Amino acid sequence: MSSAAGNQTSSGATEDYSYGSWYIDEPQDSQELQPEGVVPSCHPSVPPGLLHTSLAVLSVVVLLLLALLVRCRQLWPHGGHSRSGLPSAVDFLTMDGPWTVPAAIFMVLFSSLCLLPLAEAPLPFLTLTSPSSRGPWKMLALLYYPAFYYSLAACATVRHAAAHLLGSVLSWAHFGVQVWQKAECPQAPKIYKYYSLLASMPLLLGLGFLSLWYPVQLVRSFSQRTGVGLERLQSSYPEEYLRTLLCLKKLRSSSHTSKHGFLSQAWICFRHYIYTPQRGFRLPLTLVLSATLTGTAIYQVALLLLVGVVPTIQKVRAGITTDVSYLLAGFGIVLSEDRQEVVELVKYHLWALEVCYISALVLSCSLTFLMLTRSLVTHRANLQALHRGAALDLGPLPQSPHPSRQAIFCWMNFSAYQTAFTCLGLLTQQIIFFLGTMALAFLVFMPVLHGSNLLLLQSLGSLWPFWLTLALAVTLQNMASHWVFLKTHHGWPELTNRCALYAATFLLFPINVLVGVMVAIWRVVLSALYNAVHLGQMDLSLLPPGAATLDPGYRTYCNFLKIEVNQSHPGMIAFCTLLLRTQKPRPHPAPQDGLRLGMEEEGMQLLQINDPVAKGTGPRARQGRARWGLTYTLLHNPALQTFRKRALSGARANGTQP
């Protein structure tokens, strides 16, 4: 019996000790539980480095094929001889090319750079083990990504059916790789699990547009083999500009005779502050790119500010327990004797903090976007004035229309500066507006609604003699200035009661010092708000007119306008187009006519030489009158004086050289 019981006991003990774990929540089979909220690691089927290396090799091959295509086109008849073999990524100073492709390319490039700080490997084809070695590679990546997308942008500038075919293949490869990676690994552990996916939306949007644009252009290139459509496209904007310029007087006379109603006046006022397209004028490509980058920057910065703070506040609010009452009691803060009520109060205050943060973010984004649209209106007005030959009031900056080293440098940096100013301006506005809304919510609105913790109002109420004295002093001085010290004599205001004025000025000096302190504080707050809101605007200086040259943003903008007007004036482009049409025989269009030299560039070359054949006449009187009007504009517009030929020493009366 005892031995049997012992056997049963030993077998039972064996069964008990054979149990894998005493805790039912412990994972079985050596599996580790992931903490709540932690994103599990993702292992894609194809290494990202391999995909990126394949895209880089494909981009290099496409660029070499484009260079070979351009070089072969130069050897064809009427192909031109001034273009290099390497095609340009973006023709910044052309007014007739498609602006959608450069805008999409820059949006893709900027979105890739926004994802760079959080990337484990700055260059995807390199594997770095030490985090300290990522800094130099990230700086190198700032040069790598523009070169990486160079081929994708160059396929549009070549304007050739083969280039459109290469662009279709390359854009679909880029878009497919990005969609493949985001579909396999939509979550990432950095900042927020969906931040990488949301930040890649502009990148996917740009690549998706390019993957549709290039096939459409490929189909159009096969359907338009005569080259007429492209020529009309190249001359459409200068012709439209000339028509608007010649019809401007008629439009103005008709507008003066018509009566505007309330809606018309409201629409005119709306157009002064919100940019709307205008017939006969196009914004330069650089300004279009700046607007696109500004919109992308607003999205990226707002997304980072939103997902970096709001989910954390929500997690903290969801994890509040009764232990928070002990934590607050340790700092001498007792909200209530009931612990559950303390939990509800803390959650309520955290919810109010979240509302203040989101409200400040919405206000910052709205103001930044409105300032962008207002800047576009200012850009258009300044460019139109400069095209007419007007001299803008740009402060003490040099007004010479000739290009300079500093002007070229500023023109190159304009879009980049605009993007950086927008990011920093939005961040500054978010900080200021968040602090302001939080102060109003926690010091004014919530105490008034709940009738408790009226610290600010009680402190202001205890200083009522101070505020009453200041209010009475300001009110009495304004009333005395209007009724006592000022008298209208023969229709003109005159100073009177000088003795009383002197006495009041002397007696109220101490009180006016206190008023001056309040005014100084208000001046600091107002200037801070104004500069924060207008930090992203480069068309106005944040410094006084005498110190406008010290503002790098405003100086960059003025030099940018100088280069744009000097190098891409639509009147000069139209004149060069007319020169080519009248003086140069039109060649037979080739099957691929997109690689020929720009007409405005050839016209500029014609202006630099003496051509005795350049005295042909137009076949129609209407064309002759239009050309005479254009010639008059070229002669009398100061904005075009840099294009004029210098006086020739020893020139004869008939214009030939001795």
Number of C-alpha atoms within 10 A of each C-alpha: 6 7 8 9 10 11 12 12 12 12 12 12 11 11 10 12 11 9 8 11 12 9 7 8 8 13 11 11 7 7 8 9 10 9 8 6 10 11 15 12 10 12 10 13 9 11 12 16 15 12 17 18 15 13 18 19 12 18 23 15 14 22 21 16 17 23 19 15 19 22 19 13 20 20 11 11 10 15 19 15 12 10 15 11 16 17 25 18 20 22 18 18 16 20 21 18 19 15 18 16 23 27 22 24 24 21 25 24 21 21 23 18 17 18 15 18 13 13 14 14 19 24 21 17 16 12 11 15 10 7 9 8 10 18 12 10 15 18 12 13 19 16 10 15 18 18 15 19 21 21 27 27 24 25 29 26 21 23 20 24 24 17 27 25 17 26 27 22 17 24 27 19 19 23 19 16 16 18 16 15 17 16 12 13 16 16 19 17 16 13 15 21 17 17 20 21 18 19 20 21 15 20 24 23 15 24 26 18 17 27 21 13 18 25 20 13 20 20 13 14 23 13 9 14 16 16 16 12 12 18 14 12 12 20 19 14 19 22 19 16 18 18 14 16 17 14 11 11 11 10 12 10 10 9 11 9 8 8 9 12 9 9 9 11 12 11 12 13 11 12 15 14 16 18 18 12 11 10 10 14 16 17 14 20 23 23 19 18 24 20 21 20 26 25 18 23 24 23 19 22 18 20 15 17 17 16 16 15 15 16 14 14 16 14 11 12 18 10 9 15 15 14 12 15 22 13 12 13 11 10 8 9 11 14 15 12 9 11 16 15 14 21 19 15 14 18 20 13 15 16 15 16 19 20 17 22 23 18 15 22 23 15 17 26 20 14 15 26 19 14 19 22 17 18 21 21 18 18 20 19 13 19 22 14 14 23 21 17 17 14 14 12 10 18 16 11 13 10 14 10 19 16 17 13 9 13 20 15 13 23 21 16 15 19 22 15 19 24 23 15 20 28 22 16 21 29 19 19 25 24 15 16 20 23 15 13 17 20 13 14 18 18 16 16 14 16 17 14 8 9 9 9 14 17 12 13 14 10 10 13 12 11 11 11 11 13 14 10 14 17 12 11 15 14 12 12 17 13 11 14 15 11 10 16 18 15 16 10 9 7 7 7 10 11 13 14 11 12 10 13 16 10 10 13 13 11 10 13 11 11 14 16 11 14 17 12 11 12 12 12 11 12 12 11 11 12 13 15 16 12 17 22 19 23 24 26 23 23 20 20 23 20 13 11 14 9 12 19 19 14 15 13 24 21 22 25 25 23 24 25 18 24 21 20 22 20 17 17 20 23 22 22 24 24 20 20 22 20 20 17 14 15 16 11 8 10 9 11 13 16 14 18 23 20 23 20 16 14 20 23 13 16 20 17 11 16 15 11 9 11 11 9 8 13 9 10 11 15 9 8 10 10 13 13 12 14 16 12 15 19 15 11 17 18 12 12 16 16 22 23 16 14 15 11 10 8 7 10 8 10 11 10 7 6 11 12 11 7
